[in-house]
Amino acid sequence: MNRDATYWNGPAVVEVEYHNGRREDKAFATRLEAEAWVALIPWLQTAGNEEAETVFTAILRQAAVGLN
């Protein structure tokens, strides 16, 4: 697997903060899935999705996965 494939196929986490101050980490199997979810937040908000409407910030980061 080359460097680009590792980047897109590696696990990722989105740190989500809601308007009420609650924070949550959403784990995704690949960075591509995580980026797609973050990109869809504005559309989901305008479509009336209850969870998306309360999102204040969403920060994408690599998931720390250890080798066992």
C-alpha positions in Angstrom: 0.0 0.0 0.0 1.5 3.4 -1.0 1.5 6.5 1.1 -1.7 8.0 -0.5 -3.6 4.8 0.0 -2.6 4.7 3.7 -3.7 8.3 4.2 -7.2 7.7 2.8 -7.7 4.2 4.1 -6.5 4.7 7.6 -8.9 5.2 10.5 -9.9 8.7 11.4 -11.9 10.5 14.2 -14.0 13.6 14.0 -14.1 15.6 17.2 -17.5 17.1 17.4 -18.6 20.0 19.7 -22.3 20.8 20.0 -24.0 24.1 20.7 -24.8 22.9 24.3 -21.1 22.4 25.0 -21.2 18.6 24.7 -18.2 17.0 23.0 -18.1 13.6 21.2 -15.5 11.7 19.2 -17.0 9.9 16.1 -14.8 7.1 14.8 -14.7 6.2 11.1 -13.0 3.2 9.5 -11.4 5.4 6.9 -10.4 9.1 6.5 -12.4 9.3 3.3 -15.6 8.4 5.3 -14.8 10.9 8.0 -14.2 13.7 5.4 -17.4 12.8 3.6 -19.4 13.1 6.9 -17.8 16.5 7.7 -18.5 17.7 4.2 -22.2 16.7 4.5 -22.8 18.6 7.8 -24.0 21.8 6.2 -26.4 19.9 3.9 -27.7 17.9 6.8 -28.2 21.1 8.8 -30.3 22.7 6.0 -32.2 19.4 5.5 -33.3 19.5 9.1 -31.3 16.7 10.6 -31.6 17.0 14.3 -28.1 15.9 15.2 -26.4 18.0 12.5 -28.3 21.1 13.5 -26.6 21.2 16.9 -23.1 20.7 15.6 -20.9 23.8 16.4 -17.5 22.5 15.4 -16.2 19.4 13.7 -12.4 18.7 13.6 -10.9 15.8 11.7 -7.9 14.0 13.0 -6.1 10.7 12.4 -7.0 7.9 14.8 -4.2 6.6 16.9 -4.1 2.9 16.3 -1.5 0.8 17.9 0.0 -2.4 16.5 -0.7 -5.3 18.7 
